[in-house]
Amino acid sequence: PGVISKRSEERKAARRARDSLRKKKIAPENDFFSPVDALSYGSNAQKPDLDSETFKIKKEKFINNLAVSKEEAHRILMETAIQSLSHLWIAERRKRLTASNSVFVCNRLPHTKCDNIVKRILYSNFESSCMKYGKKHEKDAIEELKKMGIKIKSSGLFIDENLPFLAATPDGLIDDDGTVEIKCPSSCSVLTPKESILKRKITFWTIDKKKIMKLKVLTLNTYIISKFRVNYIFPKGNTAYLLSGRHME
């Protein structure tokens, strides 16, 4: 009984020590900020603690610093085309609103918090299995387009000359006035384009009453082009789509 009682007391003492450590745990990052400060600093920041006039001045200064000459824009375009996902591409893209992020900004409601959008633009390096699948088969899709007699050049980061806070990296270029946007959704890997559309796996294409497949007028890409002047960079706005490695016939 004496040994059992001793072990019982030891277990109780160990439990009390664990409870004491748990109560003394370090406060989370947000506890270092007051409720007011939390809106201006940290991962939940919604608004900088600047008066409107100071904020306006800093915003204009930041946007003005984004401006690049034609020569500099061309250099960035060429260097990022040669080295896809290079440090230069990441750095220049992070400072601007790009085609892939524009839709999230455009569709944001006034009451929607901005922190997730900011994190996506500045810090996101997450790649889902679907994204990896698309990147893996992007070259296959381009090769299929080339078989159709379409000459495609690799593309780097385009920066809008008049609105330097806007940028885009097309999947490819056709001549001097056409872009290529490749879509290789993993959910359609064993389906034809027509089957994918009918099963609503593909939503930016539609089939009309005459059974003709057409690109919808308002897709994420055309929305971005019309709203954010990507058509200024690519005047004719020619865009070729290829789904799952099969061209639309």
Secondary structure as GFF3:
##gff-version 3
##sequence-region A 1 249
A	DSSP	alpha_helix	2	23	.	.	.	ID=ss1
A	DSSP	three_ten_helix	29	32	.	.	.	ID=ss2
A	DSSP	three_ten_helix	37	39	.	.	.	ID=ss3
A	DSSP	alpha_helix	52	65	.	.	.	ID=ss4
A	DSSP	alpha_helix	70	82	.	.	.	ID=ss5
A	DSSP	alpha_helix	87	94	.	.	.	ID=ss6
A	DSSP	beta_strand	97	98	.	.	.	ID=ss7
A	DSSP	alpha_helix	99	106	.	.	.	ID=ss8
A	DSSP	alpha_helix	115	122	.	.	.	ID=ss9
A	DSSP	alpha_helix	129	147	.	.	.	ID=ss10
A	DSSP	beta_strand	158	159	.	.	.	ID=ss11
A	DSSP	beta_strand	166	168	.	.	.	ID=ss12
A	DSSP	beta_strand	172	174	.	.	.	ID=ss13
A	DSSP	beta_strand	178	183	.	.	.	ID=ss14
A	DSSP	three_ten_helix	186	188	.	.	.	ID=ss15
A	DSSP	alpha_helix	193	198	.	.	.	ID=ss16
A	DSSP	beta_strand	205	207	.	.	.	ID=ss17
A	DSSP	beta_strand	213	215	.	.	.	ID=ss18
A	DSSP	alpha_helix	220	228	.	.	.	ID=ss19
A	DSSP	alpha_helix	230	233	.	.	.	ID=ss20
A	DSSP	beta_strand	238	243	.	.	.	ID=ss21
###
